[in-house]
Amino acid sequence: MTSVEDTKAGAAVAQTYRRLSDALRRGVYAAGSRLPGERDLAADLGVSRSTLRLALGRLAEENKLERSSQRGWFVRRNVVGEPPSTLQSFSEMARARGLRPQSQVLCRRARPATFEEAEQLSVAPASQVLELRRLRSMDGVPVCVDASVVVMALAPQLADIDLTDRSLYETLEQDCGLRIARSSYTVHAAAADQATAELLGIEPGDPVLIGEELTYADDGSMVLTGRMVYRSDAYRFQADLFRPVRP
């Protein structure tokens, strides 16, 4: 192949890459969806399959696509996670990545705290709490089932606030005057049960990551306890780890 032909081939790959990148950015192909077959996609773009494969390969290297040898090319799901040592709400994580956070309220009720919850939150047994369970999505893709138990004495305004498509942390700060300062957070792996799998669009028994938190206001009072069940292919946890200074 001559240098002129090399240049033309490189330009065709670059143009195909740009067109596919733009389609992914605009959501033409949704996260987790399968692209059209290579033959059809090459015909739609007016390029050869070899040119298409080179462009697809570049997108795979950038973690925008992934390839299954049996099923074809797929758009990678958006993977979310807190920056190391930074406490963010689900909504803040989504917006930081240019995604639209959504919350569907599955359960919302005021009730007495259980003995375990009262001990966790350092309140008297049977103190009033707000139980809140939501399905959290990003750009319409279900990512997390989020269950929170909030001390009502600290945030009585929550009883009258619709938390559909709202951040709980931001609502506590803006409407209840509570500044969230820190969270004690643990993560472990588990298998999805039937109900959770149906909500997240996965199969029962598929791996999930479960985050459990105990959240504090800036005055040291415990505000809520939470349990978040994430799709394992849509969430990662990051942390800064330090070795102790030895004398």
C-alpha positions as CSV (number, residue, x, y, z in Angstrom):
1,M,0.0,0.0,0.0
2,T,1.3,3.4,-0.9
3,S,1.7,6.3,1.5
4,V,-1.3,8.0,-0.1
5,E,-3.4,4.9,0.4
6,D,-2.2,4.7,4.0
7,T,-3.2,8.2,4.6
8,K,-6.7,7.6,3.1
9,A,-7.2,4.5,5.2
10,G,-6.1,6.3,8.4
11,A,-8.4,9.2,7.6
12,A,-11.3,6.7,7.1
13,V,-10.6,5.1,10.4
14,A,-10.4,8.4,12.2
15,Q,-13.7,9.6,10.6
16,T,-15.4,6.4,11.5
17,Y,-14.1,6.6,15.1
18,R,-15.4,10.2,15.4
19,R,-18.8,9.3,14.1
20,L,-19.2,6.4,16.5
21,S,-17.8,8.5,19.4
22,D,-20.4,11.1,18.7
23,A,-23.2,8.5,18.5
24,L,-22.2,7.2,21.9
25,R,-22.0,10.6,23.4
26,R,-25.5,11.5,22.1
27,G,-26.9,8.2,23.4
28,V,-27.8,6.7,20.0
29,Y,-26.6,3.4,21.5
30,A,-27.6,3.1,25.1
31,A,-25.2,1.9,27.9
32,G,-25.2,-1.8,28.0
33,S,-26.8,-2.2,24.5
34,R,-25.5,-4.3,21.7
35,L,-24.3,-2.5,18.5
36,P,-25.7,-3.6,15.1
37,G,-23.7,-6.4,13.5
38,E,-20.5,-5.4,11.9
39,R,-21.8,-6.0,8.3
40,D,-24.9,-3.8,8.9
41,L,-22.9,-1.1,10.9
42,A,-20.2,-0.9,8.2
43,A,-22.9,-0.5,5.5
44,D,-24.6,2.2,7.5
45,L,-21.4,4.1,7.9
46,G,-20.3,3.5,4.3
47,V,-16.9,2.0,5.3
48,S,-15.3,-1.4,5.0
49,R,-15.5,-3.9,7.8
50,S,-11.7,-3.7,8.3
51,T,-12.0,0.1,8.8
52,L,-14.9,-0.3,11.1
53,R,-13.0,-2.9,13.2
54,L,-10.1,-0.5,13.7
55,A,-12.4,2.2,14.9
56,L,-14.2,-0.1,17.2
57,G,-10.9,-1.3,18.6
58,R,-9.9,2.3,19.4
59,L,-13.2,2.7,21.3
60,A,-12.6,-0.5,23.2
61,E,-9.2,0.7,24.2
62,E,-10.8,3.7,25.7
63,N,-13.3,1.5,27.6
64,K,-16.3,2.8,25.7
65,L,-17.1,-0.5,24.1
66,E,-16.5,-4.2,24.9
67,R,-16.5,-7.2,22.5
68,S,-18.0,-10.6,23.1
69,S,-16.6,-13.2,20.7
70,Q,-20.0,-14.8,20.5
71,R,-22.4,-11.9,20.7
72,G,-20.7,-8.9,19.1
73,W,-19.9,-5.3,20.3
74,F,-21.6,-3.8,23.4
75,V,-21.6,-0.3,24.8
76,R,-19.9,-0.4,28.2
77,R,-22.2,0.5,31.1
78,N,-21.3,3.7,33.0
79,V,-19.2,2.7,36.1
80,V,-19.7,5.0,39.1
81,G,-17.7,5.3,42.3
82,E,-16.7,7.8,44.9
83,P,-13.4,9.6,44.4
84,P,-10.9,8.4,47.0
85,S,-11.7,9.7,50.5
86,T,-14.5,11.9,49.2
87,L,-18.0,11.5,50.4
88,Q,-20.5,12.1,47.5
89,S,-24.1,11.4,47.1
90,F,-25.3,9.2,44.2
91,S,-26.6,12.3,42.5
92,E,-23.3,14.1,42.9
93,M,-21.4,11.1,41.5
94,A,-23.7,11.0,38.4
95,R,-23.6,14.7,37.7
96,A,-19.8,14.7,38.0
97,R,-19.7,12.3,35.1
98,G,-22.2,14.3,33.0
99,L,-25.0,11.8,33.7
100,R,-28.6,12.5,34.8
101,P,-29.4,11.0,38.2
102,Q,-32.9,9.6,38.8
103,S,-34.6,8.2,41.9
104,Q,-37.8,6.2,42.0
105,V,-39.3,5.9,45.5
106,L,-40.2,2.3,46.2
107,C,-41.1,2.7,49.9
108,R,-41.4,5.8,52.2
109,R,-42.8,5.6,55.7
110,A,-42.3,6.9,59.2
111,R,-42.1,4.2,61.8
112,P,-40.5,3.3,65.1
113,A,-36.8,2.4,65.0
114,T,-35.9,-1.3,65.5
115,F,-33.6,-2.1,68.4
116,E,-30.7,-2.6,66.0
117,E,-31.4,0.7,64.2
118,A,-31.7,2.5,67.6
119,E,-28.4,1.1,68.7
120,Q,-26.7,2.1,65.4
121,L,-28.1,5.6,65.4
122,S,-27.7,6.2,69.2
123,V,-31.4,7.0,69.7
124,A,-34.0,5.6,72.1
125,P,-35.7,2.4,71.0
126,A,-38.9,3.1,69.1
127,S,-37.8,6.6,68.2
128,Q,-39.4,7.8,65.0
129,V,-37.3,7.2,61.8
130,L,-38.1,7.6,58.1
131,E,-37.6,4.5,56.1
132,L,-36.8,5.3,52.5
133,R,-36.1,2.8,49.7
134,R,-35.4,3.9,46.2
135,L,-34.3,2.7,42.8
136,R,-31.4,4.8,41.6
137,S,-30.6,5.2,37.9
138,M,-28.3,7.1,35.6
139,D,-29.6,8.2,32.2
140,G,-32.4,5.7,32.6
141,V,-30.1,2.8,33.5
142,P,-30.9,1.1,36.9
143,V,-27.7,1.1,39.0
144,C,-28.5,0.8,42.6
145,V,-31.3,-0.1,45.1
146,D,-30.8,2.3,48.0
147,A,-32.4,1.9,51.5
148,S,-32.0,4.6,54.1
149,V,-33.2,5.0,57.7
150,V,-33.2,8.6,58.8
151,V,-33.6,10.0,62.4
152,M,-36.8,12.0,62.2
153,A,-36.0,14.2,65.2
154,L,-33.1,15.7,63.2
155,A,-34.9,16.1,59.9
156,P,-38.7,16.4,60.5
157,Q,-39.1,18.3,57.2
158,L,-38.5,15.1,55.3
159,A,-42.0,14.0,56.2
160,D,-43.4,16.4,53.7
161,I,-40.7,16.3,50.9
162,D,-41.1,14.2,47.8
163,L,-37.6,12.6,47.2
164,T,-38.3,11.4,43.7
165,D,-35.3,12.4,41.6
166,R,-33.8,14.2,44.6
167,S,-30.5,13.7,46.4
168,L,-31.1,12.8,50.1
169,Y,-27.8,14.4,51.2
170,E,-28.6,17.6,49.4
171,T,-32.2,17.7,50.7
172,L,-30.9,17.2,54.3
173,E,-28.5,20.1,53.8
174,Q,-30.7,22.5,51.9
175,D,-34.1,21.8,53.5
176,C,-33.3,20.4,56.9
177,G,-30.2,22.5,57.8
178,L,-28.0,19.4,58.4
179,R,-24.5,19.5,56.9
180,I,-23.4,15.9,56.1
181,A,-19.7,15.7,57.2
182,R,-18.6,12.0,57.0
183,S,-19.7,8.5,56.6
184,S,-18.5,5.2,58.1
185,Y,-18.7,3.0,55.0
186,T,-18.1,-0.7,54.3
187,V,-18.4,-2.7,51.0
188,H,-18.9,-6.4,50.4
189,A,-19.8,-8.7,47.5
190,A,-23.0,-10.8,47.4
191,A,-25.4,-12.5,45.0
192,A,-28.6,-10.7,43.8
193,D,-31.8,-12.0,45.2
194,Q,-34.9,-12.3,43.0
195,A,-36.5,-8.9,43.9
196,T,-33.2,-6.9,43.6
197,A,-32.4,-8.6,40.3
198,E,-35.7,-7.6,38.8
199,L,-35.2,-4.0,39.8
200,L,-31.6,-3.8,38.5
201,G,-32.3,-5.7,35.3
202,I,-29.9,-8.6,36.1
203,E,-30.3,-12.3,36.7
204,P,-30.9,-13.7,40.2
205,G,-27.6,-14.8,41.6
206,D,-25.6,-12.3,39.6
207,P,-22.9,-10.5,41.6
208,V,-23.7,-7.2,43.3
209,L,-21.7,-4.9,45.6
210,I,-23.4,-3.9,48.9
211,G,-22.3,-0.6,50.5
212,E,-23.4,0.0,54.1
213,E,-23.0,3.4,55.7
214,L,-23.5,5.3,58.9
215,T,-23.6,9.0,58.2
216,Y,-22.8,11.8,60.5
217,A,-23.6,15.6,60.6
218,D,-20.8,18.1,61.2
219,D,-21.8,18.3,64.9
220,G,-21.1,14.6,65.3
221,S,-24.7,13.4,65.5
222,M,-25.6,10.3,63.6
223,V,-28.2,11.2,60.9
224,L,-28.9,8.0,59.0
225,T,-27.9,4.4,58.3
226,G,-28.0,3.2,54.7
227,R,-27.6,0.1,52.5
228,M,-26.9,0.4,48.8
229,V,-27.0,-2.6,46.5
230,Y,-25.1,-1.9,43.2
231,R,-24.8,-3.8,40.0
232,S,-21.2,-5.1,40.1
233,D,-20.7,-4.0,36.5
234,A,-21.7,-0.4,37.3
235,Y,-19.9,0.5,40.5
236,R,-16.4,0.5,42.0
237,F,-15.2,1.6,45.3
238,Q,-12.0,3.6,45.7
239,A,-10.0,4.5,48.8
240,D,-6.7,6.0,49.8
241,L,-4.7,3.6,52.0
242,F,-1.7,4.7,54.0
243,R,1.0,2.7,55.8
244,P,1.5,3.8,59.4
245,V,4.7,5.8,60.2
246,R,7.0,3.5,62.1
247,P,9.4,4.9,64.7
